[in-house]
Each structure stands twice: as C-alpha cells, then as structure tokens.
Amino acid sequence: MSNHIELANTIQLLPLGSSFVQILPKHNLREAICNIEQRWKLRCVANKQIDYSITKKASSYYKPSSWSHEFMMSVGDDNWKEVSKESSIKKLEEAVKYMLDDERMEPLDILQLIDEIQRLGLGYRFRESTKCALGRIIHSGKVLKKIDHSIHTCALYFTLLRQHGYEISADEGFMKQPVG
C-alpha cells in the first residue's frame, strides 16, 4: 500500500501527457492510483518539457569541484610526458652544443650564450663545449677589437675567462683607453 502512495506522490510531480491525465479523476488522484487493479496497464508518457526546478534543488547542495579541467587532464599518463620531456631536453641540449661549436657565430654572441647558460644553472651540462668555445675566442682575437667599444663586453669577456681558469690580465683591452 505504501508503494502505491509513493507512486501517486511521484506521479503528481511529473509533467504527464494529456492521455494519462484524462483517465484519472482530477479531484482524488491518490485514491484513484491506490485502487488501480493489477490487470490494468498504466502507460506514462512524459512531456518533453523538463521541470528544472526539481533538478536544481537536488544539485544545489553540491559544491563545485575545486579541481580545474586542465589539472584533471594533466594527471593522466605521466610516463608519456616524461619521455616527451626527456626527448625535448636532449634536442635542446644538442642545439645549444651546436651553437657553442659553431665557428661562424660571433664571439660576443658566444660569450652571451655561455653567460645565459651559467645563469640558468646549466653550465655543468656544457663544460666541454664551453671550454672549446672560449679557447677558440682567445685564439681568434676578435673580441679584443670589440672590447674597446663596450664595457659590458669587456666585463663579460674577463669574467667568463677567469671563471673557466684562463689567466687573463685586467689591464688588457678597455682599461688602456683614458677615461673622460
């Protein structure tokens, strides 16, 4: 009997089609549903209109997720990301080594590249290429001509050479010119 009452309460909340409503009496819906015999077949057809107020009430108690869609997608397959990241790192390392070994590159550009590599904390990865590049710069003598024009170039030249163990005098280059 309680199942019939629950069914009657549920049917009252549903938006029903006109064919079903015409069969039931309008004044005493609960009693009519409770007295339906078993041999009768009920066919309920819902309208295409949906009452969103019922669903809003049910879902209004849930807080929205604090996890963004991007975060949930980033939690995925870590192995693939690690392999991809490692291959990208190797490609970038090869590109930097190629730039350090390129003899056509300007000496000032090589000095700036070495300085940036060290500032990033990646100097240990390029020790051999850095030593070769600095040796090439010292033997070419091209930087000494450009030191006269820029104090930045002079400071960078002396700092990098001293950091890498080259004995270079501070009185060479820029300091020879009179200031003023």
Buried (B, 14 or more C-beta within 10 A) or exposed (E): EEEBEEBBEEBEEBEBBEEBEEEBEEEEBBEBBBEBEEEEEEEEEEEEEEEEEEEEEEEEEEEEEEEEEEEEEEEEEEEEEEEEEEEEEEEEBEEBBEBBBEEEBEBBEBBBBBBEBBEEEEBEBBEEBBBBBBEBBBEEEEBBEBBEEEEEBBEBBBEBBEBBEBEEEEEEBBEEEEEE
